[in-house]
Amino acid sequence: MTDNSGFDMPWYSLRWFAASTFKSFTWEYQLVLYALLLIPIFIVLRWVIRHFFNQKLPIALTKSQVKSNPTNLVRLIPDILLIFFVALVIVALARPQKTNEKVEQWTEGIDIMLVVDISQSMQIEDFKPNRLEAAKKVAENFIDGRFQDRIGMVIFSGDAYSLSPLTTDYDLLKSYIEEINFDMIENRGTAIGSALAVATNRMRESDSKSKVVILLSDGDNTAGNIDPITAAKLAAAYDIKIYTIAIGKEGKVPFGQGFFGRPRMIDNTLDETTLREIAKIGEGEFYRVSDNEALQQVFDLIDKYEKAEIKESRYKDTTDFYRNYLLWAMCFFLLWLLLKSTFISNVLQD
């Protein structure tokens, strides 16, 4: 967006001839400016014609009588005034302008609820620095890529807790995400069904045309009083699309440190069946990720899928400034007419 600030000076201000002023203009007929190149060509041709074709009066003078007088240069003033006049007319014909352009963007937006597992197993370090911190990082990146979408967040372990309602205050939401830790919910376990129910409750009154839940977990449903499949069907009844992300590697994974400070390895398994079924019911997609890069790629993919169409309205307020240069041109023209009939134009040229 641009404005016309700094262009409220009077027409007679010398700032109209500043290089910064010319650089900031847009030109309606920019090709006309090339006519300025013809001016020096015209000056050279005029000098050649005068030098070779003007009548000359031979006068016999001794060398001592031929003296150069600086006052003879005043005869150039009318020609200089005429050159300024022509140049300013050309500038005016090119139509210098300044455009105040305002762009308004809007979208109907998407309601997105991030549902993140914060159970103790999210401390496993197969992701760097651990699964939860990796999830927090990609969630923040995901939020940065949205525009006017309402985003909320649910965290869960043995219980589910609504960390943030749907909001467009992304800075506030990211500050909540940064504060997430493993002690926020006392009950241990993985209550996937309860988490989906809380997310659905937050979105059920939404009138958005598109409602999405992104569920990220590294375990099976082991807590809560709502079956995950039942919760998924309830969400589907409210037209909520569900993406599920199973996070973690299979087999031996690092979890804490042993007696000698070495990484302690534990066995890790994950039954994908429930998360796959939830995604199927919610008409979304299931993803399995085993490192930070894959997790980021999944969020990037979801970000690409769930994009609202952004519409734009552009308003242009164009101000012309050619009048200022025409007024200057008229001044130079009047001065030229005034000096044209004075002694200045009658000084001997040869």
Phi, psi and omega in degrees: 000132179243165176221176182257022179297139182091358181244025178259014179286158180293161186297333183274004179290139178288349180294342176294344181256005179289145181298323180297326179293314180295324181293331183276352180281151159255152187240125179294319180233074187296329181298334180299331182298336179295342177295339177298332180291339180284339184297309178297328177296318178297320181296316180296314179299321181295319179294318180298315181297315181295321184291321186261337188244341178293145177293142181237141179257110180290129179230130180272112179229147174284160183300325181291338181275345181271109181234144177269128181242123181301336181294344178295340181293342181296340179294344179278345185303312179301319179296319179296318178299320179294321178298315178300319180299311181296317181297319181290325175297319179297316178300317180295320180294334178285352176058073173294136185221160172228129185248126174263104185251128179241128180246124176250128178245141175207161177208154177290339173078163179236141173266122184234129176245119176271125182242110190240130177285128176237029178292167185300329181293346177287357174278350181302141192257027172288342168255152182257130355283335171202177186298316183294314181296324177295319179295320179298319181296312181290330176296318178295318177297321179297316180297321180299335182270001182265158180223111177063015173275143174274127182234135176233179183212137174237134174246150182210151171219249173287337173235169177245142185221131178279107182284322181210135173288175177298129184207157172255005176276083186293326179296317178296317181298317180292329176292326175295318181297319180299331183273356181296133176214173186285349182265005184287335177233124185284317184295132180271159180122190181224100185262076182295317181299316179296321180296317177297322180295317178297317179297318179297318180299324179289335187253352190294333180265004179290139177257015178294145179288340181226123180234130188227138170244131174247109184257124180238122182210157178240015183214175176275162177290114182234004182210178180088163183249015178234129178292135182302322181293318177298318179296323179294320178295322177297318178296318180297328179295335177262019178059040178262122176277140184237123169257133178242139181234117175269121186250133177130152177270157173271150176092211183285127179226149180283134180214097180076196182234149178276192185297324183263016178084004178275154177301134178269125183262135178231161176276136180232129175227156179213124176275111184280351189304312184296314181295324176296317181294322178298314179297322180294315179297320182277006179055036177248218181224151174253139179227143174242124182234146184233004175203173184300317183296317180295323179296317178296320180296322179295314179296323176297321180293316177296320178300322178290319180294315189260064178250128174279151178287123179269126181253150182231144168236129180245132178240129180240128175242103186261131178245128178270145178236014182295333182298322180300319181284330175293322178294319175297318179299319179297321179297314179295324180293318179294321176297320178298315178298322182293319183277342184298329184257012180259180182298338184299320181281350183255006177296140180304130182265341183229000000 
